[in-house]
Amino acid sequence: MAGTLKYFADRPLVYLKFAGETYCEDCVDAQKVLNDTPGWTPNVGCLIDYSEMTNFRSGYIGLQQVSAEMAASGHFDDRVMPLVYFAPTDLGFGVARMAQQILSPQLSFDIRVFREEAPALAFLGQPETRVSDLFAATQ
């Protein structure tokens, strides 16, 4: 899996960061890792960090395929997953908004997109105002 995945079981929170060139398949790989993580459930909040994404290679069709695959998996049936994108760049923000539009009709996610860290973390109930502070507080 490309990217960084960290599960904060005591919060509960999942942090997923994509940097550089990003593909939809990276999200599928992350989901497979989470499915095998003890204690993780789709009710856990998820912060997806697009702050260092430089290219998105999958596009609209790729996102539709990933959405259909996630819906078919049954992992998200009858659960509401808070899913927050931190996307300060125009590229990241555009991809996050596209994901929001494609995923929302098929999956029971409460998807929000933020350009700033503090409101993204606050929506997920985290007291920190920066992702680096979150990592420092949980080490």
DONU-932232 format. One record per residue (C-alpha): residue number from 1; residue in one letter; x, y, z. Coordinates in Angstrom, 2 decimals. Example, Ala and Ser with C-alpha at 12.3 -4.5 7.8 and 13.67 -1.06 7.14 Angstrom:
2
+-----+------+---------+---------+---------+
!  nr ! rest !       X !       Y !       Z !
+-----+------+---------+---------+---------+
!   1 !    a !   12.30 !   -4.50 !    7.80 !
!   2 !    s !   13.67 !   -1.06 !    7.14 !
+-----+------+---------+---------+---------+
//
This chain:
139
+-----+------+---------+---------+---------+
!  nr ! rest !       X !       Y !       Z !
+-----+------+---------+---------+---------+
!   1 !    m !    0.00 !    0.00 !    0.00 !
!   2 !    a !    1.27 !    3.43 !   -0.89 !
!   3 !    g !    0.87 !    6.03 !    1.80 !
!   4 !    t !    0.89 !    6.10 !    5.57 !
!   5 !    l !   -1.72 !    4.31 !    7.66 !
!   6 !    k !   -1.97 !    4.67 !   11.43 !
!   7 !    y !   -4.75 !    3.37 !   13.66 !
!   8 !    f !   -5.10 !    5.20 !   16.97 !
!   9 !    a !   -7.14 !    2.61 !   18.88 !
!  10 !    d !   -7.40 !    4.75 !   22.01 !
!  11 !    r !   -8.94 !    7.72 !   20.12 !
!  12 !    p !  -10.54 !    5.84 !   18.02 !
!  13 !    l !   -9.20 !    7.26 !   14.77 !
!  14 !    v !   -7.60 !    6.14 !   11.54 !
!  15 !    y !   -5.08 !    8.43 !    9.83 !
!  16 !    l !   -4.35 !    7.78 !    6.18 !
!  17 !    k !   -1.94 !    9.98 !    4.27 !
!  18 !    f !   -1.30 !    9.86 !    0.55 !
!  19 !    a !    1.77 !   11.62 !   -0.82 !
!  20 !    g !    3.10 !   11.96 !   -4.33 !
!  21 !    e !    1.31 !   10.11 !   -7.10 !
!  22 !    t !   -1.88 !    8.52 !   -5.78 !
!  23 !    y !   -4.15 !    5.83 !   -7.21 !
!  24 !    c !   -7.61 !    4.63 !   -6.19 !
!  25 !    e !   -6.10 !    1.20 !   -5.66 !
!  26 !    d !   -4.15 !    2.70 !   -2.74 !
!  27 !    c !   -7.48 !    3.24 !   -0.95 !
!  28 !    v !   -8.51 !   -0.37 !   -1.62 !
!  29 !    d !   -5.18 !   -1.58 !   -0.21 !
!  30 !    a !   -5.66 !    0.58 !    2.89 !
!  31 !    q !   -9.14 !   -0.84 !    3.38 !
!  32 !    k !   -7.76 !   -4.39 !    3.25 !
!  33 !    v !   -5.18 !   -3.51 !    5.92 !
!  34 !    l !   -7.88 !   -1.96 !    8.12 !
!  35 !    n !  -10.14 !   -5.00 !    7.75 !
!  36 !    d !   -7.33 !   -7.09 !    9.29 !
!  37 !    t !   -6.56 !   -4.61 !   12.09 !
!  38 !    p !   -7.74 !   -5.82 !   15.53 !
!  39 !    g !  -10.32 !   -3.50 !   17.05 !
!  40 !    w !  -11.03 !   -1.53 !   13.89 !
!  41 !    t !  -14.63 !   -1.09 !   12.80 !
!  42 !    p !  -16.16 !    1.19 !   10.16 !
!  43 !    n !  -17.64 !    3.31 !   12.96 !
!  44 !    v !  -14.14 !    4.69 !   13.67 !
!  45 !    g !  -13.43 !    8.17 !   12.33 !
!  46 !    c !  -11.01 !    8.40 !    9.43 !
!  47 !    l !   -8.79 !   11.34 !    8.52 !
!  48 !    i !   -7.45 !   11.21 !    4.98 !
!  49 !    d !   -4.56 !   13.59 !    4.44 !
!  50 !    y !   -4.07 !   14.80 !    0.86 !
!  51 !    s !   -1.67 !   17.61 !    1.81 !
!  52 !    e !    1.26 !   16.06 !   -0.08 !
!  53 !    m !   -0.56 !   14.44 !   -3.00 !
!  54 !    t !    1.01 !   15.63 !   -6.26 !
!  55 !    n !   -0.94 !   13.62 !   -8.83 !
!  56 !    f !   -4.13 !   11.56 !   -8.88 !
!  57 !    r !   -3.97 !    8.88 !  -11.53 !
!  58 !    s !   -7.31 !    7.09 !  -11.27 !
!  59 !    g !   -9.88 !    9.77 !  -11.99 !
!  60 !    y !  -13.64 !    9.61 !  -11.91 !
!  61 !    i !  -14.02 !    6.09 !  -13.31 !
!  62 !    g !  -11.48 !    4.69 !  -10.84 !
!  63 !    l !  -13.35 !    6.28 !   -7.93 !
!  64 !    q !  -16.63 !    4.82 !   -9.15 !
!  65 !    q !  -15.07 !    1.35 !   -9.28 !
!  66 !    v !  -13.61 !    1.69 !   -5.79 !
!  67 !    s !  -16.94 !    2.92 !   -4.44 !
!  68 !    a !  -18.78 !   -0.03 !   -5.98 !
!  69 !    e !  -16.20 !   -2.48 !   -4.61 !
!  70 !    m !  -16.42 !   -1.01 !   -1.11 !
!  71 !    a !  -20.22 !   -1.09 !   -1.19 !
!  72 !    a !  -20.23 !   -4.71 !   -2.40 !
!  73 !    s !  -17.85 !   -5.75 !    0.40 !
!  74 !    g !  -20.60 !   -5.36 !    3.00 !
!  75 !    h !  -18.12 !   -3.93 !    5.54 !
!  76 !    f !  -20.01 !   -0.66 !    5.72 !
!  77 !    d !  -23.60 !   -1.90 !    5.85 !
!  78 !    d !  -25.66 !   -0.25 !    8.60 !
!  79 !    r !  -22.73 !    1.81 !    9.88 !
!  80 !    v !  -21.96 !    5.48 !    9.59 !
!  81 !    m !  -18.27 !    6.16 !    9.14 !
!  82 !    p !  -17.08 !    9.73 !    9.71 !
!  83 !    l !  -14.65 !   10.29 !    6.83 !
!  84 !    v !  -12.73 !   13.57 !    6.76 !
!  85 !    y !  -10.42 !   14.76 !    4.03 !
!  86 !    f !   -7.72 !   17.28 !    4.89 !
!  87 !    a !   -7.00 !   18.74 !    1.47 !
!  88 !    p !   -5.26 !   22.13 !    1.50 !
!  89 !    t !   -4.18 !   22.09 !   -2.16 !
!  90 !    d !   -6.47 !   22.62 !   -5.14 !
!  91 !    l !   -5.63 !   19.13 !   -6.45 !
!  92 !    g !   -6.35 !   17.43 !   -3.13 !
!  93 !    f !   -9.50 !   19.46 !   -2.57 !
!  94 !    g !  -10.81 !   18.60 !   -6.03 !
!  95 !    v !  -10.12 !   14.89 !   -5.60 !
!  96 !    a !  -11.69 !   14.90 !   -2.13 !
!  97 !    r !  -14.84 !   16.64 !   -3.37 !
!  98 !    m !  -15.07 !   14.19 !   -6.27 !
!  99 !    a !  -14.73 !   11.30 !   -3.80 !
! 100 !    q !  -17.40 !   12.88 !   -1.62 !
! 101 !    q !  -19.84 !   13.03 !   -4.53 !
! 102 !    i !  -19.15 !    9.47 !   -5.67 !
! 103 !    l !  -18.94 !    7.69 !   -2.30 !
! 104 !    s !  -21.86 !    9.38 !   -0.52 !
! 105 !    p !  -24.71 !    7.81 !   -2.52 !
! 106 !    q !  -23.36 !    4.24 !   -2.17 !
! 107 !    l !  -21.82 !    4.16 !    1.30 !
! 108 !    s !  -23.00 !    5.28 !    4.71 !
! 109 !    f !  -20.13 !    7.71 !    5.21 !
! 110 !    d !  -20.43 !   11.15 !    6.76 !
! 111 !    i !  -17.89 !   12.76 !    4.41 !
! 112 !    r !  -16.46 !   16.22 !    5.01 !
! 113 !    v !  -13.70 !   18.06 !    3.17 !
! 114 !    f !  -11.53 !   20.68 !    4.88 !
! 115 !    r !   -8.65 !   22.82 !    3.66 !
! 116 !    e !   -7.36 !   23.37 !    7.22 !
! 117 !    e !   -6.19 !   20.85 !    9.82 !
! 118 !    a !   -7.91 !   22.28 !   12.90 !
! 119 !    p !  -11.52 !   21.97 !   11.70 !
! 120 !    a !  -10.80 !   18.54 !   10.20 !
! 121 !    l !   -9.49 !   17.26 !   13.53 !
! 122 !    a !  -12.27 !   19.00 !   15.47 !
! 123 !    f !  -14.97 !   17.34 !   13.37 !
! 124 !    l !  -13.46 !   13.98 !   14.36 !
! 125 !    g !  -13.50 !   14.99 !   18.04 !
! 126 !    q !   -9.74 !   15.42 !   18.36 !
! 127 !    p !   -8.40 !   18.15 !   20.67 !
! 128 !    e !   -5.27 !   18.82 !   18.60 !
! 129 !    t !   -5.24 !   21.52 !   15.94 !
! 130 !    r !   -2.44 !   20.02 !   13.81 !
! 131 !    v !   -1.77 !   16.49 !   12.63 !
! 132 !    s !    1.80 !   16.72 !   13.93 !
! 133 !    d !    0.37 !   17.48 !   17.39 !
! 134 !    l !   -1.88 !   14.42 !   17.12 !
! 135 !    f !    1.16 !   12.22 !   16.46 !
! 136 !    a !    3.12 !   13.85 !   19.29 !
! 137 !    a !    0.26 !   13.34 !   21.75 !
! 138 !    t !   -0.13 !    9.66 !   20.90 !
! 139 !    q !    3.51 !    8.54 !   20.89 !
+-----+------+---------+---------+---------+
//
